[in-house]
């Protein structure tokens, strides 16, 4: 077991948590967190952290091979791990039933779709298929990534497993893109969710990622986070995603209908000037919604590029303006802030509420939309009062303050 006081005396541990959680983090609380995770484990112990992610700008562009800007955040899965030699992986996550996976039995089980066990099997199979080494381990895990908050709890778990196997059995040599691809494979094939690569790539890489999905393997570059005095507030405003598959599918279908008009597979292959030069004919063949969604795609790609420039120049005002513009475009052109016929409209109601709060610097729908969460930007000095105000409206369990973090899934030294 790792003693709390020993961790607090370790300069490596203090450096690790300062890097991951900020220099003003509660070192005593974090030392206690990782110490508690070591209970019941013996021998050489390893510490890991894998973050959640927030999509900043680039709403519904990836499936048409566009541009996205996203960041890893300081919500994370923390783990203490012991290497074993019995070819079994034992997972004990706080608040959940522990489970065990036999590395020699990794067949797909559709009855296990949507479970952590399925993700573990998928990650192990992904490593084996690529000729990487795997082996047994025991992991105690604590997560403060809230499910349903749109910050990718499943991808954070996948990348945590990848980094554990990377460190324990592959000398830490596997690159972040490969780990992201293996994680997506686990989610698509074993977990039963047809996700893209944005979540995994952001969490695997860490920091602010400027991603271009035009290539088979998306290209990713880092961008600086120059809003050090700004907090991100994620508000879960309600609504159920379960019956929204057709709504999400309609966005891609509408955009692809326009791209097919030009004989192209995706909108990224269509020139914007060609689109507008043919708008009169397009209008006779497609719905107004499809045309508006294509307009959003072209505009959003330019906003992503401008947002990266703003961050590089340290222009907070410009960056926040672009966030709002992206949110307006999602609302009016992309039309993913409420599903057809929804009278409750929790997302648009939440956007309306925060727009009238003087502390809100910028705001937008977060992620897929139609239901779920919004993202707000607030000065650090106002953030605690802001969170308290929002909790009164949306409930204590539905408002989260997060910060951008520079590191993806990683081993902590101690």
C-alpha beads as a LAMMPS data file, in Angstrom:
LAMMPS data file: protein, C-alpha beads

414 atoms
413 bonds

1 atom types
1 bond types

-500.0 500.0 xlo xhi
-500.0 500.0 ylo yhi
-500.0 500.0 zlo zhi

Masses

1 110.0

Atoms # bond

1 1 1 0.000 0.000 0.000
2 1 1 1.121 3.541 -0.718
3 1 1 1.007 5.700 2.379
4 1 1 -0.480 9.159 2.000
5 1 1 2.388 10.835 3.835
6 1 1 4.952 9.111 1.628
7 1 1 3.228 10.461 -1.467
8 1 1 3.147 13.955 0.005
9 1 1 6.900 13.759 0.626
10 1 1 7.587 12.620 -2.940
11 1 1 8.697 15.474 -5.204
12 1 1 7.867 13.318 -8.246
13 1 1 4.294 12.798 -7.064
14 1 1 3.795 16.497 -6.285
15 1 1 5.148 17.384 -9.717
16 1 1 2.848 14.837 -11.358
17 1 1 -0.338 16.083 -9.709
18 1 1 0.600 19.731 -10.269
19 1 1 0.955 18.964 -13.974
20 1 1 -2.353 17.116 -14.152
21 1 1 -4.572 19.037 -11.754
22 1 1 -2.938 22.459 -11.583
23 1 1 -0.490 24.087 -9.175
24 1 1 -3.333 25.144 -6.875
25 1 1 -4.714 21.595 -6.579
26 1 1 -5.453 20.059 -3.181
27 1 1 -2.317 17.945 -2.765
28 1 1 -3.505 16.429 0.503
29 1 1 -6.794 15.271 -1.022
30 1 1 -5.098 13.849 -4.115
31 1 1 -2.497 11.988 -2.062
32 1 1 -5.335 10.469 -0.063
33 1 1 -7.176 9.542 -3.281
34 1 1 -4.231 7.630 -4.730
35 1 1 -3.315 6.121 -1.374
36 1 1 -6.839 4.735 -0.995
37 1 1 -6.619 3.232 -4.464
38 1 1 -3.550 1.231 -3.423
39 1 1 -5.425 -0.656 -0.688
40 1 1 -5.399 -4.401 -1.248
41 1 1 -2.553 -4.263 -3.774
42 1 1 1.002 -5.458 -3.191
43 1 1 4.427 -5.433 -4.768
44 1 1 5.428 -2.717 -7.228
45 1 1 2.507 -0.369 -7.772
46 1 1 1.833 1.973 -10.681
47 1 1 -0.348 5.090 -10.722
48 1 1 -2.299 6.296 -13.756
49 1 1 -4.705 9.054 -14.782
50 1 1 -6.897 9.280 -17.888
51 1 1 -8.926 12.466 -18.500
52 1 1 -12.315 13.315 -19.905
53 1 1 -12.630 15.701 -22.829
54 1 1 -14.594 18.779 -23.866
55 1 1 -15.421 19.628 -27.471
56 1 1 -14.656 23.321 -27.866
57 1 1 -15.564 24.074 -31.475
58 1 1 -16.231 22.020 -34.611
59 1 1 -19.737 20.736 -33.963
60 1 1 -20.735 17.783 -36.174
61 1 1 -17.928 18.286 -38.667
62 1 1 -15.832 15.162 -38.093
63 1 1 -18.196 12.744 -39.879
64 1 1 -17.838 14.837 -43.037
65 1 1 -14.052 14.916 -42.597
66 1 1 -13.916 18.455 -41.241
67 1 1 -11.994 20.212 -38.469
68 1 1 -12.459 20.001 -34.693
69 1 1 -10.893 21.703 -31.680
70 1 1 -11.196 19.805 -28.392
71 1 1 -9.344 19.555 -25.083
72 1 1 -8.669 17.052 -22.350
73 1 1 -9.970 18.215 -18.957
74 1 1 -9.086 17.725 -15.311
75 1 1 -11.921 15.264 -14.625
76 1 1 -10.286 11.832 -14.768
77 1 1 -10.122 8.129 -14.091
78 1 1 -7.400 7.587 -11.489
79 1 1 -5.966 4.118 -10.975
80 1 1 -3.479 2.174 -8.901
81 1 1 -2.235 -0.965 -10.652
82 1 1 -0.356 -4.116 -9.717
83 1 1 1.176 -6.323 -12.410
84 1 1 0.337 -10.049 -12.184
85 1 1 1.477 -13.174 -14.030
86 1 1 -1.772 -15.158 -14.171
87 1 1 -3.206 -13.918 -17.508
88 1 1 -6.241 -12.379 -15.814
89 1 1 -7.206 -8.722 -15.532
90 1 1 -9.039 -7.718 -12.363
91 1 1 -10.894 -4.405 -12.347
92 1 1 -12.342 -2.845 -9.218
93 1 1 -13.983 0.529 -9.905
94 1 1 -15.388 2.380 -6.927
95 1 1 -19.182 2.312 -6.963
96 1 1 -19.366 -0.670 -9.345
97 1 1 -19.186 -4.443 -9.089
98 1 1 -15.651 -5.733 -9.680
99 1 1 -15.085 -7.985 -12.675
100 1 1 -12.414 -10.237 -14.136
101 1 1 -11.428 -10.962 -17.739
102 1 1 -9.447 -14.000 -18.903
103 1 1 -6.988 -12.813 -21.554
104 1 1 -7.372 -16.161 -23.333
105 1 1 -11.136 -15.661 -23.727
106 1 1 -11.780 -12.456 -25.650
107 1 1 -14.727 -13.447 -27.823
108 1 1 -17.350 -10.770 -28.569
109 1 1 -20.482 -11.091 -26.423
110 1 1 -23.375 -8.923 -27.568
111 1 1 -25.000 -9.440 -24.167
112 1 1 -22.087 -7.436 -22.750
113 1 1 -22.564 -4.472 -25.094
114 1 1 -22.349 -1.203 -23.180
115 1 1 -20.267 -2.613 -20.306
116 1 1 -16.770 -1.917 -19.004
117 1 1 -15.993 -5.618 -19.360
118 1 1 -16.645 -5.355 -23.099
119 1 1 -14.297 -2.371 -23.395
120 1 1 -11.527 -4.244 -21.564
121 1 1 -11.886 -7.255 -23.851
122 1 1 -11.826 -5.010 -26.898
123 1 1 -8.673 -3.190 -25.795
124 1 1 -6.892 -6.479 -25.071
125 1 1 -7.916 -7.878 -28.473
126 1 1 -6.817 -4.663 -30.172
127 1 1 -3.351 -5.015 -28.613
128 1 1 -3.062 -8.685 -29.547
129 1 1 -4.177 -8.119 -33.150
130 1 1 -1.416 -5.517 -33.548
131 1 1 1.209 -7.856 -32.079
132 1 1 1.632 -5.832 -28.889
133 1 1 2.263 -7.566 -25.588
134 1 1 -0.507 -8.039 -23.015
135 1 1 -0.585 -9.581 -19.562
136 1 1 -2.402 -9.697 -16.278
137 1 1 -2.893 -6.894 -13.779
138 1 1 -5.087 -5.730 -10.954
139 1 1 -6.460 -2.187 -11.084
140 1 1 -8.342 -0.157 -8.504
141 1 1 -10.057 2.750 -10.237
142 1 1 -11.774 5.914 -9.062
143 1 1 -13.560 8.139 -11.571
144 1 1 -14.912 11.666 -11.139
145 1 1 -15.965 11.793 -14.807
146 1 1 -19.716 12.010 -14.560
147 1 1 -21.610 9.774 -16.959
148 1 1 -24.107 11.680 -19.056
149 1 1 -22.084 14.904 -18.852
150 1 1 -20.874 14.524 -22.423
151 1 1 -17.196 14.367 -21.487
152 1 1 -16.537 10.850 -22.781
153 1 1 -16.297 8.569 -19.769
154 1 1 -16.040 5.442 -21.954
155 1 1 -13.111 6.793 -23.981
156 1 1 -11.324 7.823 -20.775
157 1 1 -11.653 4.245 -19.497
158 1 1 -10.433 2.792 -22.804
159 1 1 -7.338 5.012 -22.850
160 1 1 -6.636 4.237 -19.201
161 1 1 -6.508 0.525 -20.069
162 1 1 -4.346 1.227 -23.116
163 1 1 -1.809 3.191 -21.112
164 1 1 -1.680 0.546 -18.377
165 1 1 -0.859 -2.137 -20.963
166 1 1 1.525 0.253 -22.713
167 1 1 3.547 0.885 -19.537
168 1 1 3.377 -2.585 -17.976
169 1 1 4.085 -4.663 -21.072
170 1 1 5.283 -2.451 -23.934
171 1 1 7.865 -0.143 -22.325
172 1 1 5.607 2.863 -22.979
173 1 1 6.491 2.812 -26.684
174 1 1 3.000 2.812 -28.253
175 1 1 2.107 6.154 -29.835
176 1 1 -1.040 8.112 -28.971
177 1 1 -2.694 7.591 -32.382
178 1 1 -2.413 3.801 -32.138
179 1 1 -3.850 3.859 -28.624
180 1 1 -6.741 5.993 -29.848
181 1 1 -7.440 3.597 -32.736
182 1 1 -7.394 0.564 -30.439
183 1 1 -9.785 2.351 -28.074
184 1 1 -12.200 3.187 -30.877
185 1 1 -12.049 -0.449 -32.009
186 1 1 -13.029 -1.572 -28.502
187 1 1 -15.935 0.882 -28.436
188 1 1 -17.171 0.068 -31.950
189 1 1 -16.792 -3.707 -31.995
190 1 1 -17.024 -4.861 -28.369
191 1 1 -19.029 -2.072 -26.719
192 1 1 -21.462 -1.764 -29.641
193 1 1 -21.243 2.016 -30.097
194 1 1 -20.429 3.359 -33.595
195 1 1 -18.344 6.314 -32.416
196 1 1 -15.774 8.267 -34.398
197 1 1 -12.212 8.942 -33.279
198 1 1 -12.468 12.457 -31.854
199 1 1 -12.984 11.468 -28.200
200 1 1 -10.217 8.894 -28.161
201 1 1 -7.754 11.068 -30.062
202 1 1 -8.297 14.040 -27.731
203 1 1 -7.888 11.962 -24.580
204 1 1 -4.932 9.982 -25.886
205 1 1 -3.034 13.054 -27.060
206 1 1 -3.876 15.392 -24.186
207 1 1 -4.061 19.168 -24.154
208 1 1 -5.878 21.208 -26.788
209 1 1 -6.030 19.262 -30.057
210 1 1 -6.647 20.747 -33.495
211 1 1 -7.866 17.755 -35.528
212 1 1 -8.306 17.338 -39.265
213 1 1 -10.515 14.369 -40.169
214 1 1 -9.961 14.579 -43.915
215 1 1 -7.310 11.861 -43.717
216 1 1 -7.920 8.168 -42.986
217 1 1 -5.866 8.594 -39.846
218 1 1 -6.886 12.069 -38.623
219 1 1 -4.069 14.568 -38.284
220 1 1 -3.752 16.249 -34.916
221 1 1 -1.765 19.272 -33.826
222 1 1 -1.475 20.914 -30.439
223 1 1 -2.805 24.389 -29.753
224 1 1 -1.963 26.442 -26.655
225 1 1 -4.574 27.036 -23.984
226 1 1 -4.183 30.748 -23.295
227 1 1 -7.349 31.198 -21.228
228 1 1 -5.670 30.329 -17.947
229 1 1 -8.067 32.457 -15.903
230 1 1 -11.184 30.972 -17.471
231 1 1 -13.147 27.973 -16.205
232 1 1 -15.319 25.706 -18.325
233 1 1 -18.730 24.991 -16.836
234 1 1 -20.581 21.956 -18.174
235 1 1 -24.297 21.897 -17.439
236 1 1 -26.308 18.729 -17.874
237 1 1 -29.691 20.188 -18.764
238 1 1 -31.547 16.915 -19.176
239 1 1 -33.177 14.997 -21.960
240 1 1 -32.697 11.395 -23.045
241 1 1 -30.339 10.367 -25.869
242 1 1 -31.813 6.874 -26.161
243 1 1 -34.383 7.711 -28.839
244 1 1 -32.311 10.216 -30.762
245 1 1 -30.382 7.936 -33.117
246 1 1 -32.442 9.077 -36.112
247 1 1 -31.857 12.739 -35.224
248 1 1 -28.079 12.275 -35.138
249 1 1 -28.162 10.213 -38.324
250 1 1 -30.165 12.904 -40.111
251 1 1 -27.313 15.426 -39.746
252 1 1 -24.845 13.205 -41.551
253 1 1 -27.475 12.185 -44.110
254 1 1 -28.377 15.792 -44.902
255 1 1 -24.746 16.832 -45.298
256 1 1 -23.980 13.798 -47.445
257 1 1 -26.973 14.484 -49.687
258 1 1 -25.376 17.819 -50.545
259 1 1 -21.913 16.315 -51.054
260 1 1 -23.347 13.608 -53.329
261 1 1 -24.852 16.331 -55.527
262 1 1 -21.265 17.234 -56.412
263 1 1 -20.234 13.611 -56.806
264 1 1 -18.274 13.689 -53.569
265 1 1 -18.494 11.373 -50.572
266 1 1 -18.220 14.085 -47.907
267 1 1 -18.512 17.865 -47.715
268 1 1 -14.803 18.269 -47.007
269 1 1 -14.233 17.345 -50.665
270 1 1 -16.653 20.025 -51.928
271 1 1 -15.414 23.551 -52.593
272 1 1 -17.441 26.139 -50.722
273 1 1 -17.564 28.428 -53.747
274 1 1 -19.025 25.588 -55.842
275 1 1 -21.683 25.056 -53.216
276 1 1 -22.801 28.680 -53.264
277 1 1 -22.504 28.997 -57.038
278 1 1 -24.989 26.129 -57.386
279 1 1 -27.326 27.149 -54.561
280 1 1 -30.234 27.957 -56.930
281 1 1 -30.277 24.445 -58.365
282 1 1 -29.501 22.805 -55.010
283 1 1 -32.529 24.573 -53.557
284 1 1 -34.815 22.788 -56.039
285 1 1 -33.468 19.345 -55.143
286 1 1 -32.904 19.324 -51.375
287 1 1 -34.587 20.472 -48.199
288 1 1 -33.770 23.799 -46.634
289 1 1 -32.509 21.945 -43.555
290 1 1 -29.940 20.008 -45.601
291 1 1 -28.696 23.217 -47.214
292 1 1 -28.464 24.985 -43.846
293 1 1 -26.506 22.100 -42.375
294 1 1 -24.038 22.258 -45.247
295 1 1 -23.660 25.994 -44.631
296 1 1 -22.891 25.226 -40.991
297 1 1 -20.190 22.767 -42.043
298 1 1 -18.353 25.271 -44.237
299 1 1 -18.659 28.076 -41.676
300 1 1 -17.647 25.857 -38.763
301 1 1 -14.434 24.704 -40.421
302 1 1 -13.374 28.322 -40.870
303 1 1 -14.260 29.057 -37.236
304 1 1 -12.041 26.205 -36.040
305 1 1 -9.080 27.628 -37.958
306 1 1 -9.798 31.115 -36.613
307 1 1 -10.104 29.750 -33.064
308 1 1 -6.665 28.130 -33.316
309 1 1 -5.223 31.435 -34.560
310 1 1 -6.883 33.248 -31.656
311 1 1 -5.365 30.841 -29.129
312 1 1 -1.931 31.162 -30.712
313 1 1 -2.186 34.951 -30.481
314 1 1 -3.582 34.854 -26.940
315 1 1 -6.741 36.636 -28.096
316 1 1 -9.267 35.591 -25.481
317 1 1 -11.947 37.993 -26.722
318 1 1 -11.768 36.662 -30.291
319 1 1 -11.776 33.041 -29.150
320 1 1 -14.852 33.491 -26.957
321 1 1 -16.639 35.326 -29.755
322 1 1 -16.026 32.349 -32.038
323 1 1 -17.399 29.970 -29.403
324 1 1 -20.653 31.940 -29.320
325 1 1 -20.813 32.092 -33.115
326 1 1 -20.368 28.327 -33.271
327 1 1 -23.180 27.913 -30.755
328 1 1 -25.500 30.164 -32.745
329 1 1 -24.706 28.223 -35.918
330 1 1 -25.459 24.907 -34.210
331 1 1 -28.779 26.337 -33.053
332 1 1 -29.893 28.012 -36.285
333 1 1 -28.168 26.164 -39.140
334 1 1 -27.192 22.737 -37.830
335 1 1 -30.426 22.597 -35.800
336 1 1 -29.250 20.149 -33.124
337 1 1 -30.420 21.934 -29.995
338 1 1 -33.731 20.111 -29.703
339 1 1 -35.309 17.119 -31.472
340 1 1 -38.329 17.404 -33.723
341 1 1 -41.537 18.046 -31.793
342 1 1 -39.846 18.459 -28.400
343 1 1 -41.797 21.011 -26.390
344 1 1 -39.573 20.787 -23.302
345 1 1 -36.401 21.855 -25.152
346 1 1 -34.014 21.509 -22.161
347 1 1 -30.903 22.465 -24.154
348 1 1 -32.344 25.642 -25.647
349 1 1 -33.868 26.572 -22.300
350 1 1 -30.476 26.211 -20.630
351 1 1 -28.827 28.283 -23.367
352 1 1 -31.440 30.972 -22.862
353 1 1 -30.879 31.017 -19.108
354 1 1 -27.073 31.309 -19.260
355 1 1 -27.276 33.961 -21.996
356 1 1 -28.989 36.242 -19.467
357 1 1 -26.332 35.727 -16.784
358 1 1 -23.820 38.584 -16.835
359 1 1 -21.020 36.264 -15.690
360 1 1 -21.288 34.122 -18.850
361 1 1 -18.426 34.947 -21.229
362 1 1 -19.447 32.443 -23.923
363 1 1 -21.777 29.477 -24.267
364 1 1 -22.781 26.762 -26.727
365 1 1 -24.409 23.347 -27.071
366 1 1 -21.869 20.679 -26.139
367 1 1 -21.268 17.576 -28.226
368 1 1 -23.936 15.803 -30.231
369 1 1 -26.783 17.985 -29.087
370 1 1 -30.581 17.461 -29.128
371 1 1 -30.346 16.571 -25.417
372 1 1 -27.635 16.507 -22.777
373 1 1 -25.200 19.291 -22.039
374 1 1 -24.119 22.844 -22.771
375 1 1 -20.690 24.407 -22.280
376 1 1 -20.155 27.806 -20.655
377 1 1 -17.006 29.908 -20.229
378 1 1 -16.661 31.949 -17.026
379 1 1 -13.879 33.929 -15.346
380 1 1 -12.259 31.935 -12.543
381 1 1 -13.090 34.720 -10.091
382 1 1 -16.810 34.267 -10.856
383 1 1 -16.844 30.508 -11.275
384 1 1 -17.806 29.409 -7.758
385 1 1 -20.731 31.840 -7.570
386 1 1 -21.725 30.883 -11.101
387 1 1 -21.739 27.170 -10.289
388 1 1 -23.807 27.822 -7.160
389 1 1 -26.348 29.809 -9.191
390 1 1 -26.586 27.121 -11.868
391 1 1 -26.948 24.334 -9.307
392 1 1 -30.025 26.069 -7.921
393 1 1 -31.576 25.855 -11.375
394 1 1 -30.272 22.545 -12.742
395 1 1 -29.474 20.563 -9.567
396 1 1 -26.267 19.896 -7.627
397 1 1 -25.446 16.799 -9.648
398 1 1 -25.743 18.490 -13.044
399 1 1 -23.196 21.333 -12.953
400 1 1 -19.465 20.690 -13.313
401 1 1 -16.506 23.069 -13.265
402 1 1 -13.509 21.831 -15.244
403 1 1 -10.203 23.144 -16.574
404 1 1 -8.251 22.302 -19.689
405 1 1 -5.390 19.904 -18.931
406 1 1 -2.139 19.450 -20.852
407 1 1 -1.809 15.682 -20.532
408 1 1 -3.728 12.698 -21.858
409 1 1 -3.761 9.198 -20.349
410 1 1 -0.499 8.976 -18.441
411 1 1 1.464 7.231 -15.706
412 1 1 2.124 9.287 -12.569
413 1 1 5.606 9.058 -11.112
414 1 1 6.017 8.954 -7.348

Bonds

1 1 1 2
2 1 2 3
3 1 3 4
4 1 4 5
5 1 5 6
6 1 6 7
7 1 7 8
8 1 8 9
9 1 9 10
10 1 10 11
11 1 11 12
12 1 12 13
13 1 13 14
14 1 14 15
15 1 15 16
16 1 16 17
17 1 17 18
18 1 18 19
19 1 19 20
20 1 20 21
21 1 21 22
22 1 22 23
23 1 23 24
24 1 24 25
25 1 25 26
26 1 26 27
27 1 27 28
28 1 28 29
29 1 29 30
30 1 30 31
31 1 31 32
32 1 32 33
33 1 33 34
34 1 34 35
35 1 35 36
36 1 36 37
37 1 37 38
38 1 38 39
39 1 39 40
40 1 40 41
41 1 41 42
42 1 42 43
43 1 43 44
44 1 44 45
45 1 45 46
46 1 46 47
47 1 47 48
48 1 48 49
49 1 49 50
50 1 50 51
51 1 51 52
52 1 52 53
53 1 53 54
54 1 54 55
55 1 55 56
56 1 56 57
57 1 57 58
58 1 58 59
59 1 59 60
60 1 60 61
61 1 61 62
62 1 62 63
63 1 63 64
64 1 64 65
65 1 65 66
66 1 66 67
67 1 67 68
68 1 68 69
69 1 69 70
70 1 70 71
71 1 71 72
72 1 72 73
73 1 73 74
74 1 74 75
75 1 75 76
76 1 76 77
77 1 77 78
78 1 78 79
79 1 79 80
80 1 80 81
81 1 81 82
82 1 82 83
83 1 83 84
84 1 84 85
85 1 85 86
86 1 86 87
87 1 87 88
88 1 88 89
89 1 89 90
90 1 90 91
91 1 91 92
92 1 92 93
93 1 93 94
94 1 94 95
95 1 95 96
96 1 96 97
97 1 97 98
98 1 98 99
99 1 99 100
100 1 100 101
101 1 101 102
102 1 102 103
103 1 103 104
104 1 104 105
105 1 105 106
106 1 106 107
107 1 107 108
108 1 108 109
109 1 109 110
110 1 110 111
111 1 111 112
112 1 112 113
113 1 113 114
114 1 114 115
115 1 115 116
116 1 116 117
117 1 117 118
118 1 118 119
119 1 119 120
120 1 120 121
121 1 121 122
122 1 122 123
123 1 123 124
124 1 124 125
125 1 125 126
126 1 126 127
127 1 127 128
128 1 128 129
129 1 129 130
130 1 130 131
131 1 131 132
132 1 132 133
133 1 133 134
134 1 134 135
135 1 135 136
136 1 136 137
137 1 137 138
138 1 138 139
139 1 139 140
140 1 140 141
141 1 141 142
142 1 142 143
143 1 143 144
144 1 144 145
145 1 145 146
146 1 146 147
147 1 147 148
148 1 148 149
149 1 149 150
150 1 150 151
151 1 151 152
152 1 152 153
153 1 153 154
154 1 154 155
155 1 155 156
156 1 156 157
157 1 157 158
158 1 158 159
159 1 159 160
160 1 160 161
161 1 161 162
162 1 162 163
163 1 163 164
164 1 164 165
165 1 165 166
166 1 166 167
167 1 167 168
168 1 168 169
169 1 169 170
170 1 170 171
171 1 171 172
172 1 172 173
173 1 173 174
174 1 174 175
175 1 175 176
176 1 176 177
177 1 177 178
178 1 178 179
179 1 179 180
180 1 180 181
181 1 181 182
182 1 182 183
183 1 183 184
184 1 184 185
185 1 185 186
186 1 186 187
187 1 187 188
188 1 188 189
189 1 189 190
190 1 190 191
191 1 191 192
192 1 192 193
193 1 193 194
194 1 194 195
195 1 195 196
196 1 196 197
197 1 197 198
198 1 198 199
199 1 199 200
200 1 200 201
201 1 201 202
202 1 202 203
203 1 203 204
204 1 204 205
205 1 205 206
206 1 206 207
207 1 207 208
208 1 208 209
209 1 209 210
210 1 210 211
211 1 211 212
212 1 212 213
213 1 213 214
214 1 214 215
215 1 215 216
216 1 216 217
217 1 217 218
218 1 218 219
219 1 219 220
220 1 220 221
221 1 221 222
222 1 222 223
223 1 223 224
224 1 224 225
225 1 225 226
226 1 226 227
227 1 227 228
228 1 228 229
229 1 229 230
230 1 230 231
231 1 231 232
232 1 232 233
233 1 233 234
234 1 234 235
235 1 235 236
236 1 236 237
237 1 237 238
238 1 238 239
239 1 239 240
240 1 240 241
241 1 241 242
242 1 242 243
243 1 243 244
244 1 244 245
245 1 245 246
246 1 246 247
247 1 247 248
248 1 248 249
249 1 249 250
250 1 250 251
251 1 251 252
252 1 252 253
253 1 253 254
254 1 254 255
255 1 255 256
256 1 256 257
257 1 257 258
258 1 258 259
259 1 259 260
260 1 260 261
261 1 261 262
262 1 262 263
263 1 263 264
264 1 264 265
265 1 265 266
266 1 266 267
267 1 267 268
268 1 268 269
269 1 269 270
270 1 270 271
271 1 271 272
272 1 272 273
273 1 273 274
274 1 274 275
275 1 275 276
276 1 276 277
277 1 277 278
278 1 278 279
279 1 279 280
280 1 280 281
281 1 281 282
282 1 282 283
283 1 283 284
284 1 284 285
285 1 285 286
286 1 286 287
287 1 287 288
288 1 288 289
289 1 289 290
290 1 290 291
291 1 291 292
292 1 292 293
293 1 293 294
294 1 294 295
295 1 295 296
296 1 296 297
297 1 297 298
298 1 298 299
299 1 299 300
300 1 300 301
301 1 301 302
302 1 302 303
303 1 303 304
304 1 304 305
305 1 305 306
306 1 306 307
307 1 307 308
308 1 308 309
309 1 309 310
310 1 310 311
311 1 311 312
312 1 312 313
313 1 313 314
314 1 314 315
315 1 315 316
316 1 316 317
317 1 317 318
318 1 318 319
319 1 319 320
320 1 320 321
321 1 321 322
322 1 322 323
323 1 323 324
324 1 324 325
325 1 325 326
326 1 326 327
327 1 327 328
328 1 328 329
329 1 329 330
330 1 330 331
331 1 331 332
332 1 332 333
333 1 333 334
334 1 334 335
335 1 335 336
336 1 336 337
337 1 337 338
338 1 338 339
339 1 339 340
340 1 340 341
341 1 341 342
342 1 342 343
343 1 343 344
344 1 344 345
345 1 345 346
346 1 346 347
347 1 347 348
348 1 348 349
349 1 349 350
350 1 350 351
351 1 351 352
352 1 352 353
353 1 353 354
354 1 354 355
355 1 355 356
356 1 356 357
357 1 357 358
358 1 358 359
359 1 359 360
360 1 360 361
361 1 361 362
362 1 362 363
363 1 363 364
364 1 364 365
365 1 365 366
366 1 366 367
367 1 367 368
368 1 368 369
369 1 369 370
370 1 370 371
371 1 371 372
372 1 372 373
373 1 373 374
374 1 374 375
375 1 375 376
376 1 376 377
377 1 377 378
378 1 378 379
379 1 379 380
380 1 380 381
381 1 381 382
382 1 382 383
383 1 383 384
384 1 384 385
385 1 385 386
386 1 386 387
387 1 387 388
388 1 388 389
389 1 389 390
390 1 390 391
391 1 391 392
392 1 392 393
393 1 393 394
394 1 394 395
395 1 395 396
396 1 396 397
397 1 397 398
398 1 398 399
399 1 399 400
400 1 400 401
401 1 401 402
402 1 402 403
403 1 403 404
404 1 404 405
405 1 405 406
406 1 406 407
407 1 407 408
408 1 408 409
409 1 409 410
410 1 410 411
411 1 411 412
412 1 412 413
413 1 413 414
